[in-house]
Amino acid sequence: PGSGGEFSVVQALQGLSHEGFLQVLSVVFKVVAACLAHLSQLSSIVRDDILRAAKVPAPATNQVSKDIRAVLQVVADVAQGRWGKLVSARSHCTPRLKLYEFQSLAAICTSFAALLEPHSPRAAAAVRLVALAQCRAYVEALHTRSVAQLQHLLEAEQWTATEVPPTFQDIVNRLMERCSGSGHTPSATHGGTTTQPSLTSGVNGSTLANGNSTPAEATKQQQQQQQQQQSQPARPGGLMLNGKRFLLVNTTLMLFKLLDEYLSVADSSPLYCVELGQHVVDLIRLFNNQSCQLVLGAGAVRTAGLRSISAKHLALSCESCYMLAQLIPALRTVFLAPPPASPLPQQQPLQQQLVQGKGGSKPGYAGFEPQRHMLMLEFDKLANDLTVHTREVHSKLVEIMQDRLLMAARQLATESRTWGAVQQQQQHPNKQQLQPAKQGFEVSPAVRSLSKQLGTLQSVLVPILQEEEVHYIFGRVASLYCDTLAATLDVLKPPTPETATMAEQQQQQQQQQPMNVVVSVDAGVWEECRRLNTLYALQSFRVLPLEPSQSATYLTRLSTFYIKHYGALPSPQAAVSSMDAAAAAVPATKLPSSATAAAAAAVAASATRRTHAEWQALPAGQHYTHAVQVAG
């Protein structure tokens, strides 16, 4: 036909649905396979029966065999040309294909290249070139959509933990299985939602094998599998990876779904794996950078309408980055895996040309090394960026607690001026009335507030972060608190009566109870108050989730201060008894009763005995309850 006929054929192909186009390719596949099988049988009859029966000399037999191979090569070359025109006629439709549709197209192209391989390696390589062009167009469109979708999800993210549907756990499980597997399996199913038709045909067969199903039937099966998986109930408790549980936000789960699509494309087009790996790096880097700006940089207050960035928001963003960092080795293994080698050495230089865009001077797999090396460096840089991000979040959490510590230290210095104060109320100029001690042996509200804040932080971080992260953060916090409180308590001195009187008058003015008072100070009571505050702080720090082998090191400074001024540290039970005795000595004290103190100590001891998994298994409401109880 002329150009007009070819144009009408192109129009007809463009008007087909994807399933209809696959049927056309399947028919072409069967016709070419039948022709090659027929020619191969003829060559076998001529060579083995006719020429051998006629006792034709060996040189003539070899020439006939050579001519037959040339005919097979011509048929393969012609078939390749027609195939390329058919696929290219619908190239504008490729970027709009769904994943399973692209996989079916890639699978039939791969099988057709394998069909031509024994007869014309160059024709098979040309078919792969056409398939790679389609893959490139599809991947570029896929990556553009993925970036836009991820950007939109991040801007709307509320940074709250979400339940994990089974499909997302399956994605992670398959990725880890691939990491321990033996490379690419282009015809294998990946993603759990698609089933690629396996097209197999040799010189003696011309059937399209995927059971007896057509591409349209395979598509229906894929859609049914996807609907069944989506209907499964969500799995509470986070995502499991390497035996660890991760609480994640919705955007992180959707990122895993996008990565699964990239892995599925890598299965279909293993020669394009390095370029896909670069897109994966770009996608994860986008998530890392944007989450840093939105949470650490407080951008989510503007984009998602959050009132403020809390410790829980920081912990969830940190956990997402931490899990992605754990996945980097598996992703590196998948996308840096050697591509499948051609069984025929003659094709290998052309394979390099298809992937690199130019001919390679070295045969075989060596042509992929520069791209693999660059991708390896990109993965290393990405892993470092994720690690730096998690450390910045850890430091931010410590910084938040440091700000509260400094405020409490200033408040503690102010409150110490009223310790041991004995108030004398002056009602008339010539008449004074002695009042009972106002505060006695009292634990400072500043120290109590610090203990409660630590318990609240523990209830937030322990269910979300990993055990090693919790140990690291609370180790830094405990060390910082002990050093600062030891330095603050060490410089405190019993106030003079004038200083105590001024502090008492300021406190009464704040309470809107102006009175003329004169205060005297009992130095012994003041010293006992300082001892009890030190002991209370140490008891609060002991129940924090610290690394057992280093917990004593974190408390060294405050423990040394106590030993220096008051002797050996009492045991936890003796410390509770000591505070009970102080409460009994001064009825006006605000210390808890013996029963309350013992209950708080029991809860604190119970908290130290809980494993990290047990803490994470508690309902959210119990975390806060335990935190308040531990805080006293």
C-alpha positions as CSV (number, residue, x, y, z in Angstrom):
1,P,0.0,0.0,0.0
2,G,1.0,3.6,-0.5
3,S,1.5,6.3,2.1
4,G,-2.2,6.8,2.2
5,G,-2.8,3.2,3.1
6,E,-0.1,3.3,5.8
7,F,-1.7,6.5,7.2
8,S,-5.1,4.8,7.4
9,V,-3.5,1.8,9.2
10,V,-1.8,4.2,11.7
11,Q,-5.2,5.9,12.3
12,A,-6.8,2.5,12.8
13,L,-4.2,1.5,15.4
14,Q,-4.5,4.7,17.3
15,G,-8.2,4.2,17.5
16,L,-7.9,0.8,19.1
17,S,-8.1,0.2,22.9
18,H,-5.0,-1.1,24.6
19,E,-6.5,-4.6,24.8
20,G,-7.3,-4.5,21.1
21,F,-3.8,-3.4,20.3
22,L,-2.3,-6.2,22.3
23,Q,-4.5,-8.6,20.3
24,V,-3.0,-7.2,17.1
25,L,0.5,-7.7,18.5
26,S,-0.4,-11.2,19.6
27,V,-1.6,-12.1,16.1
28,V,1.6,-10.7,14.6
29,F,3.6,-12.6,17.1
30,K,1.9,-15.9,16.2
31,V,2.3,-15.3,12.5
32,V,6.0,-14.6,12.8
33,A,6.5,-17.5,15.1
34,A,4.7,-19.8,12.6
35,C,6.8,-18.6,9.7
36,L,10.1,-19.1,11.6
37,A,9.0,-22.5,12.7
38,H,8.0,-23.5,9.2
39,L,11.3,-22.3,7.7
40,S,13.2,-24.1,10.4
41,Q,11.4,-27.3,9.7
42,L,12.1,-26.9,6.0
43,S,15.7,-26.3,6.6
44,S,15.8,-29.5,8.8
45,I,14.1,-31.5,6.0
46,V,16.4,-30.2,3.3
47,R,19.6,-30.6,5.3
48,D,18.9,-33.9,7.1
49,D,16.7,-35.8,4.5
50,I,17.2,-34.5,1.0
51,L,20.9,-33.5,1.0
52,R,22.0,-36.3,3.1
53,A,20.1,-38.9,1.0
54,A,21.6,-37.4,-2.1
55,K,25.0,-37.6,-0.6
56,V,25.8,-34.0,-1.4
57,P,29.3,-33.0,-0.5
58,A,29.9,-31.2,2.7
59,P,30.8,-27.8,1.2
60,A,27.5,-27.7,-0.7
61,T,25.6,-28.7,2.4
62,N,27.2,-26.0,4.4
63,Q,26.3,-23.4,1.7
64,V,22.7,-24.5,1.7
65,S,22.6,-24.2,5.5
66,K,24.1,-20.8,5.3
67,D,21.5,-19.7,2.7
68,I,18.7,-21.0,4.9
69,R,20.0,-19.1,7.9
70,A,20.2,-16.0,5.7
71,V,16.5,-16.5,4.8
72,L,15.6,-16.8,8.5
73,Q,17.5,-13.6,9.2
74,V,15.7,-11.7,6.5
75,V,12.4,-12.9,7.8
76,A,13.4,-11.8,11.3
77,D,14.6,-8.4,10.1
78,V,11.4,-7.8,8.1
79,A,9.3,-8.8,11.2
80,Q,11.3,-6.5,13.3
81,G,10.6,-3.6,11.0
82,R,6.9,-4.2,10.9
83,W,6.8,-4.7,14.7
84,G,8.6,-1.4,15.3
85,K,6.1,0.5,13.1
86,L,3.2,-1.1,14.9
87,V,4.5,-0.1,18.3
88,S,5.7,3.3,17.3
89,A,2.3,4.1,15.8
90,R,0.8,4.2,19.3
91,S,3.8,5.8,21.0
92,H,1.7,8.8,22.0
93,C,-0.6,6.5,24.0
94,T,2.2,5.0,26.0
95,P,2.6,7.8,28.7
96,R,-1.1,7.5,29.5
97,L,-1.1,3.7,30.0
98,K,-1.8,2.2,33.4
99,L,0.9,0.2,35.0
100,Y,-0.5,-3.3,34.2
101,E,-1.1,-2.1,30.6
102,F,2.5,-1.0,30.2
103,Q,3.7,-4.3,31.7
104,S,1.7,-6.3,29.2
105,L,3.2,-4.2,26.3
106,A,6.7,-4.6,27.7
107,A,6.2,-8.3,28.2
108,I,5.1,-9.0,24.6
109,C,8.0,-6.9,23.2
110,T,10.5,-8.8,25.4
111,S,9.0,-12.1,24.2
112,F,9.1,-11.0,20.6
113,A,12.8,-10.0,20.9
114,A,13.5,-13.5,22.4
115,L,11.7,-15.1,19.4
116,L,14.0,-13.2,16.9
117,E,17.2,-13.7,19.0
118,P,18.4,-17.1,17.5
119,H,17.9,-15.9,14.0
120,S,18.9,-12.2,14.0
121,P,20.5,-10.8,17.2
122,R,20.5,-7.3,15.6
123,A,16.7,-7.5,14.9
124,A,16.2,-8.6,18.5
125,A,18.3,-5.7,19.7
126,A,16.2,-3.3,17.6
127,V,13.0,-4.6,19.1
128,R,14.5,-3.9,22.5
129,L,15.4,-0.4,21.4
130,V,11.7,0.2,20.5
131,A,10.7,-1.2,23.9
132,L,13.2,1.0,25.7
133,A,11.8,4.1,23.9
134,Q,8.3,3.2,25.1
135,C,9.7,2.6,28.6
136,R,11.4,6.0,28.6
137,A,8.3,7.8,27.6
138,Y,6.2,5.9,30.2
139,V,8.7,6.5,33.0
140,E,9.0,10.2,32.3
141,A,5.2,10.6,32.5
142,L,5.1,8.4,35.6
143,H,7.8,10.4,37.3
144,T,6.1,13.7,36.5
145,R,2.8,12.4,38.0
146,S,4.5,10.9,41.0
147,V,6.4,14.2,41.9
148,A,3.2,16.2,41.6
149,Q,1.2,13.7,43.7
150,L,3.8,13.5,46.4
151,Q,4.1,17.3,46.5
152,H,0.4,17.7,46.9
153,L,0.2,15.0,49.6
154,L,3.1,16.6,51.6
155,E,1.5,20.0,51.5
156,A,-1.8,18.6,52.9
157,E,-0.2,16.2,55.4
158,Q,-1.4,16.5,59.0
159,W,1.5,14.4,60.3
160,T,-0.6,12.0,62.3
161,A,-0.1,8.2,62.4
162,T,-2.3,6.2,60.1
163,E,-3.3,2.6,59.9
164,V,-1.4,0.4,57.5
165,P,-3.5,-1.6,54.9
166,P,-2.1,-5.0,54.1
167,T,-1.1,-4.0,50.6
168,F,1.6,-1.6,51.9
169,Q,3.1,-4.3,54.2
170,D,3.2,-6.6,51.2
171,I,5.1,-3.9,49.2
172,V,7.8,-3.8,51.8
173,N,7.9,-7.6,52.2
174,R,8.4,-8.0,48.4
175,L,11.1,-5.5,48.3
176,M,13.0,-7.2,51.1
177,E,12.5,-10.6,49.3
178,R,13.9,-9.1,46.1
179,C,16.9,-7.9,48.0
180,S,17.7,-11.4,49.1
181,G,16.8,-12.9,45.7
182,S,18.8,-13.5,42.6
183,G,18.3,-10.4,40.4
184,H,15.6,-9.5,38.0
185,T,12.7,-11.6,36.9
186,P,11.1,-9.7,34.0
187,S,8.3,-12.2,33.5
188,A,7.5,-12.5,37.2
189,T,4.7,-10.7,38.9
190,H,5.6,-7.7,41.0
191,G,3.5,-5.5,43.1
192,G,0.8,-8.0,43.8
193,T,-1.7,-6.1,41.6
194,T,-0.6,-7.1,38.1
195,T,-0.1,-10.2,36.2
196,Q,2.1,-10.0,33.1
197,P,1.2,-12.3,30.2
198,S,4.1,-14.7,29.7
199,L,4.7,-14.9,26.0
200,T,6.7,-17.9,25.0
201,S,7.3,-19.2,21.6
202,G,10.2,-21.1,19.9
203,V,10.7,-22.3,16.4
204,N,8.4,-25.2,17.0
205,G,5.6,-23.4,18.7
206,S,3.5,-20.3,18.0
207,T,1.2,-20.0,21.0
208,L,0.6,-17.1,23.3
209,A,1.0,-18.7,26.7
210,N,-0.6,-17.4,29.8
211,G,-2.9,-20.4,30.4
212,N,-5.5,-19.9,27.7
213,S,-6.3,-16.3,28.6
214,T,-6.2,-13.3,26.2
215,P,-4.7,-9.9,27.1
216,A,-8.2,-8.6,27.8
217,E,-8.9,-11.5,30.2
218,A,-5.6,-11.0,31.9
219,T,-6.5,-7.3,32.4
220,K,-9.8,-8.3,34.1
221,Q,-7.9,-10.7,36.4
222,Q,-5.5,-7.9,37.3
223,Q,-8.3,-5.5,38.2
224,Q,-10.1,-8.2,40.3
225,Q,-6.9,-8.9,42.2
226,Q,-6.4,-5.2,42.9
227,Q,-10.0,-4.8,44.2
228,Q,-9.7,-7.8,46.4
229,Q,-6.5,-6.4,48.0
230,Q,-8.0,-3.0,48.5
231,S,-11.1,-4.5,50.3
232,Q,-8.9,-6.2,52.9
233,P,-9.1,-4.5,56.4
234,A,-6.3,-2.1,57.5
235,R,-3.7,-3.5,59.9
236,P,-3.3,-1.4,63.1
237,G,0.1,-1.0,64.7
238,G,2.3,0.3,62.0
239,L,4.5,-1.2,59.3
240,M,7.0,-4.0,60.0
241,L,10.6,-3.9,58.6
242,N,13.5,-6.0,59.7
243,G,11.5,-7.0,62.9
244,K,10.8,-3.4,63.8
245,R,7.5,-1.6,63.9
246,F,7.2,1.9,62.3
247,L,4.3,4.3,62.8
248,L,4.0,6.3,59.6
249,V,1.9,9.1,58.1
250,N,-0.3,8.7,55.0
251,T,2.2,10.4,52.7
252,T,4.9,7.9,53.6
253,L,2.6,5.0,52.7
254,M,1.7,6.6,49.4
255,L,5.4,7.0,48.7
256,F,5.9,3.3,49.2
257,K,3.1,2.7,46.6
258,L,4.9,5.0,44.1
259,L,8.1,3.1,44.7
260,D,6.3,-0.1,44.1
261,E,5.3,1.1,40.7
262,Y,8.9,2.0,39.9
263,L,10.0,-1.5,40.9
264,S,7.3,-3.0,38.7
265,V,8.6,-1.1,35.7
266,A,12.1,-2.3,36.6
267,D,10.8,-5.8,36.4
268,S,9.4,-5.2,33.0
269,S,12.4,-3.3,31.6
270,P,15.5,-4.4,33.4
271,L,17.8,-2.6,30.9
272,Y,16.3,0.7,32.1
273,C,16.9,0.0,35.8
274,V,19.6,2.5,36.4
275,E,17.5,5.4,35.1
276,L,14.6,4.2,37.2
277,G,16.9,4.1,40.2
278,Q,17.8,7.8,39.6
279,H,14.1,8.7,39.6
280,V,13.6,6.8,42.9
281,V,16.5,8.8,44.4
282,D,14.9,12.0,43.2
283,L,11.5,11.0,44.7
284,I,12.8,10.1,48.1
285,R,15.0,13.2,48.2
286,L,11.9,15.3,47.4
287,F,10.1,13.7,50.4
288,N,13.1,14.3,52.7
289,N,13.6,17.9,51.7
290,Q,9.9,18.8,51.8
291,S,9.2,17.1,55.1
292,C,12.2,18.9,56.6
293,Q,10.8,22.2,55.5
294,L,7.2,21.4,56.6
295,V,8.0,20.0,60.0
296,L,11.4,21.3,61.2
297,G,10.8,24.5,59.3
298,A,7.2,24.7,60.5
299,G,5.9,25.1,56.9
300,A,3.0,22.8,57.7
301,V,1.5,25.5,59.9
302,R,0.9,27.4,56.7
303,T,0.2,24.6,54.1
304,A,-1.8,22.2,56.3
305,G,-3.3,24.6,58.8
306,L,-1.6,23.1,61.9
307,R,-1.7,25.3,64.9
308,S,1.9,24.4,65.9
309,I,4.5,21.8,65.4
310,S,4.5,19.4,68.3
311,A,6.9,16.7,69.5
312,K,4.6,14.1,68.0
313,H,4.8,15.8,64.5
314,L,8.6,15.8,64.8
315,A,8.7,12.1,65.9
316,L,6.5,11.0,63.0
317,S,8.5,12.8,60.4
318,C,11.7,11.5,61.9
319,E,10.3,7.9,61.8
320,S,9.4,8.2,58.1
321,C,13.0,9.3,57.3
322,Y,14.4,6.6,59.5
323,M,12.5,3.9,57.8
324,L,13.4,5.2,54.3
325,A,17.1,5.1,55.4
326,Q,16.6,1.5,56.4
327,L,15.2,0.8,52.9
328,I,18.1,2.3,51.0
329,P,20.3,-0.8,51.0
330,A,17.4,-2.9,49.6
331,L,16.7,-0.3,46.9
332,R,20.4,-0.1,46.1
333,T,20.5,-3.8,45.6
334,V,17.5,-3.8,43.3
335,F,18.4,-0.9,41.0
336,L,22.1,-1.6,40.9
337,A,21.7,-5.3,40.0
338,P,23.4,-6.4,36.8
339,P,21.0,-6.4,33.9
340,P,20.3,-9.8,32.2
341,A,23.1,-10.7,29.9
342,S,22.4,-11.7,26.3
343,P,23.1,-15.4,25.5
344,L,24.8,-14.3,22.3
345,P,28.0,-12.2,22.6
346,Q,27.3,-10.6,19.2
347,Q,24.4,-8.6,20.7
348,Q,26.2,-7.2,23.8
349,P,27.8,-4.1,22.1
350,L,24.4,-3.2,20.7
351,Q,22.8,-3.6,24.1
352,Q,25.3,-1.0,25.4
353,Q,24.2,1.3,22.6
354,L,20.6,0.9,23.5
355,V,21.1,1.8,27.1
356,Q,23.8,4.4,26.8
357,G,22.7,6.1,23.6
358,K,26.1,5.3,21.9
359,G,28.3,2.4,21.2
360,G,30.5,1.0,24.0
361,S,34.1,0.1,23.5
362,K,33.9,-2.7,26.1
363,P,31.8,-5.8,25.5
364,G,29.1,-7.0,27.9
365,Y,28.2,-5.6,31.2
366,A,31.1,-3.1,31.5
367,G,29.2,-0.5,29.5
368,F,26.8,-0.1,32.5
369,E,29.5,0.6,35.1
370,P,29.7,4.4,34.8
371,Q,26.0,4.9,35.3
372,R,25.9,2.3,38.1
373,H,28.8,4.1,39.8
374,M,27.0,7.5,39.6
375,L,23.8,5.9,41.0
376,M,25.7,4.3,43.8
377,L,27.0,7.7,44.8
378,E,23.5,9.1,44.7
379,F,22.2,6.4,47.0
380,D,25.0,7.0,49.4
381,K,24.3,10.7,49.4
382,L,20.6,10.1,49.9
383,A,21.2,7.8,52.9
384,N,23.4,10.5,54.4
385,D,20.8,13.2,53.9
386,L,18.1,11.0,55.6
387,T,20.5,10.3,58.5
388,V,21.3,14.0,58.9
389,H,17.6,14.8,58.9
390,T,16.8,12.3,61.7
391,R,19.7,13.7,63.8
392,E,18.3,17.2,63.3
393,V,14.9,16.1,64.6
394,H,16.6,14.4,67.6
395,S,18.5,17.6,68.3
396,K,15.3,19.7,67.9
397,L,13.5,17.5,70.5
398,V,16.5,18.0,72.9
399,E,16.5,21.7,72.2
400,I,12.8,22.0,73.1
401,M,13.4,20.3,76.4
402,Q,16.5,22.4,77.0
403,D,14.4,25.6,76.7
404,R,12.0,24.2,79.3
405,L,15.0,23.3,81.5
406,L,16.4,26.8,81.4
407,M,13.0,28.3,82.4
408,A,12.7,25.8,85.2
409,A,16.2,26.5,86.4
410,R,15.4,30.2,86.7
411,Q,12.1,29.4,88.5
412,L,14.0,27.1,90.8
413,A,16.4,29.8,91.8
414,T,13.5,32.1,92.6
415,E,11.6,29.5,94.6
416,S,14.6,28.7,96.7
417,R,14.3,32.1,98.3
418,T,11.2,30.9,100.2
419,W,12.5,27.6,101.3
420,G,12.5,27.3,105.1
421,A,10.8,30.6,105.5
422,V,8.9,31.3,108.7
423,Q,6.3,34.1,108.1
424,Q,5.5,36.7,110.7
425,Q,2.3,38.7,109.7
426,Q,2.3,42.3,110.9
427,Q,-1.3,43.3,111.5
428,H,-0.6,46.4,113.6
429,P,2.6,48.5,113.9
430,N,3.2,47.3,117.5
431,K,1.8,43.8,117.3
432,Q,3.2,40.8,115.4
433,Q,1.6,37.3,115.0
434,L,3.8,34.3,114.4
435,Q,2.5,32.1,111.5
436,P,3.4,28.5,110.9
437,A,6.0,27.6,108.3
438,K,4.6,28.3,104.9
439,Q,6.4,25.7,102.8
440,G,8.5,23.4,105.0
441,F,10.2,20.5,103.2
442,E,8.7,21.1,99.8
443,V,9.6,19.8,96.3
444,S,9.8,22.8,94.1
445,P,7.0,23.2,91.5
446,A,9.7,23.8,88.9
447,V,11.2,20.4,89.5
448,R,7.8,18.8,89.5
449,S,7.0,20.5,86.2
450,L,10.2,19.2,84.7
451,S,9.4,15.6,85.8
452,K,5.9,15.9,84.3
453,Q,7.2,17.2,81.1
454,L,9.7,14.4,80.8
455,G,6.9,11.9,81.4
456,T,4.8,13.5,78.7
457,L,7.7,13.5,76.2
458,Q,8.2,9.8,77.0
459,S,4.6,9.0,76.4
460,V,4.8,10.7,73.0
461,L,8.2,9.4,71.7
462,V,8.3,5.8,73.0
463,P,5.3,4.5,70.9
464,I,6.6,6.2,67.8
465,L,10.4,6.1,67.7
466,Q,12.7,3.1,67.7
467,E,14.3,1.9,70.9
468,E,17.8,3.1,70.0
469,E,16.4,6.6,69.1
470,V,14.6,6.8,72.4
471,H,17.7,5.9,74.3
472,Y,19.8,8.5,72.4
473,I,17.3,11.3,72.9
474,F,16.6,10.7,76.6
475,G,20.3,10.1,77.2
476,R,21.1,13.5,75.9
477,V,18.1,15.0,77.8
478,A,19.1,13.3,81.1
479,S,22.7,14.3,80.8
480,L,21.7,17.9,80.1
481,Y,19.2,18.1,82.9
482,C,21.6,16.6,85.4
483,D,24.4,19.0,84.5
484,T,22.2,22.0,84.5
485,L,20.3,21.2,87.7
486,A,23.5,20.3,89.5
487,A,25.1,23.6,88.5
488,T,21.9,25.5,89.5
489,L,21.5,23.8,92.9
490,D,25.2,24.1,93.7
491,V,25.2,27.9,93.5
492,L,22.1,28.3,95.6
493,K,22.6,29.8,99.0
494,P,20.1,30.2,101.9
495,P,18.5,33.6,101.5
496,T,18.9,36.4,104.1
497,P,15.7,37.5,106.0
498,E,15.5,40.6,103.8
499,T,15.7,38.6,100.6
500,A,13.2,36.1,101.8
501,T,10.8,38.9,102.9
502,M,11.0,40.6,99.5
503,A,10.4,37.3,97.7
504,E,7.4,36.6,99.9
505,Q,5.9,40.0,99.3
506,Q,6.3,39.6,95.6
507,Q,4.6,36.2,95.7
508,Q,1.7,37.6,97.7
509,Q,1.3,40.5,95.3
510,Q,1.1,38.1,92.3
511,Q,-1.6,36.2,94.2
512,Q,-3.4,39.6,94.8
513,Q,-3.1,39.2,98.6
514,P,-1.0,42.2,99.7
515,M,0.2,41.9,103.3
516,N,2.9,43.4,105.5
517,V,5.1,40.4,106.4
518,V,8.4,39.8,108.0
519,V,10.1,36.5,107.2
520,S,12.9,34.6,109.0
521,V,14.8,31.7,107.4
522,D,15.6,28.3,108.9
523,A,18.9,27.2,107.2
524,G,18.4,23.6,108.2
525,V,15.0,23.5,106.6
526,W,16.3,25.2,103.5
527,E,19.1,22.6,103.1
528,E,16.6,19.8,103.5
529,C,14.5,21.3,100.8
530,R,17.4,21.4,98.5
531,R,18.3,17.8,99.3
532,L,14.7,16.6,98.6
533,N,14.6,18.5,95.3
534,T,17.8,16.9,94.2
535,L,16.6,13.4,95.3
536,Y,13.2,13.9,93.5
537,A,15.0,15.0,90.3
538,L,17.3,11.9,90.4
539,Q,14.3,9.6,91.0
540,S,12.5,11.2,88.0
541,F,15.6,10.7,85.7
542,R,16.1,7.1,86.8
543,V,12.8,6.0,85.3
544,L,13.5,7.5,81.9
545,P,14.1,5.0,79.0
546,L,17.9,5.2,79.1
547,E,20.5,2.8,77.7
548,P,21.0,0.4,80.6
549,S,24.8,0.3,80.2
550,Q,25.1,4.1,80.2
551,S,22.3,5.3,82.5
552,A,24.6,5.8,85.4
553,T,26.9,8.0,83.2
554,Y,24.1,10.3,82.3
555,L,23.2,10.9,86.0
556,T,26.8,11.4,87.1
557,R,26.8,15.1,87.7
558,L,23.7,15.3,89.8
559,S,24.6,12.1,91.7
560,T,28.0,13.6,92.5
561,F,26.4,16.8,93.8
562,Y,24.1,14.8,96.1
563,I,27.0,12.6,97.4
564,K,29.2,15.6,98.0
565,H,26.6,17.5,100.1
566,Y,24.4,14.8,101.6
567,G,26.3,11.5,101.5
568,A,25.5,8.2,99.8
569,L,22.5,8.0,97.6
570,P,19.5,6.1,99.1
571,S,17.8,3.3,97.2
572,P,14.5,4.1,95.5
573,Q,12.6,2.6,98.4
574,A,14.6,4.5,100.9
575,A,14.2,7.7,98.9
576,V,10.4,7.3,99.1
577,S,10.6,6.7,102.9
578,S,12.8,9.7,103.3
579,M,10.3,12.0,101.5
580,D,7.4,10.4,103.6
581,A,9.3,11.2,106.8
582,A,9.8,14.8,105.6
583,A,6.1,15.1,104.9
584,A,5.2,13.8,108.3
585,A,7.6,16.2,110.0
586,V,5.9,19.3,108.4
587,P,2.1,18.9,108.0
588,A,1.9,21.9,105.7
589,T,4.1,20.3,103.1
590,K,2.8,19.7,99.6
591,L,4.6,16.3,99.2
592,P,2.3,13.4,98.3
593,S,1.2,11.1,101.1
594,S,3.0,7.9,101.8
595,A,0.5,5.9,99.7
596,T,0.6,8.3,96.8
597,A,4.4,8.4,96.8
598,A,4.7,4.6,97.0
599,A,2.2,4.3,94.1
600,A,4.2,6.7,92.0
601,A,7.4,4.9,92.8
602,A,5.8,1.5,91.9
603,V,4.6,2.9,88.6
604,A,8.0,4.4,87.9
605,A,9.6,1.0,88.6
606,S,7.1,-0.7,86.4
607,A,7.9,1.8,83.6
608,T,11.6,0.9,83.8
609,R,10.7,-2.8,83.5
610,R,8.6,-2.4,80.4
611,T,10.3,-3.3,77.1
612,H,10.1,-1.0,74.2
613,A,7.6,-3.3,72.4
614,E,5.4,-3.4,75.5
615,W,5.3,0.4,75.6
616,Q,4.4,0.5,71.9
617,A,1.6,-2.0,72.5
618,L,-0.1,0.2,75.1
619,P,-3.2,2.2,73.9
620,A,-2.4,5.9,73.4
621,G,-4.5,6.9,76.4
622,Q,-2.5,4.7,78.8
623,H,0.8,6.3,77.6
624,Y,-0.3,9.7,79.0
625,T,-1.7,8.2,82.2
626,H,1.6,6.4,82.9
627,A,3.5,9.5,82.1
628,V,1.6,11.6,84.6
629,Q,2.0,8.9,87.2
630,V,5.7,8.6,86.7
631,A,6.0,12.3,86.9
632,G,4.4,12.2,90.4
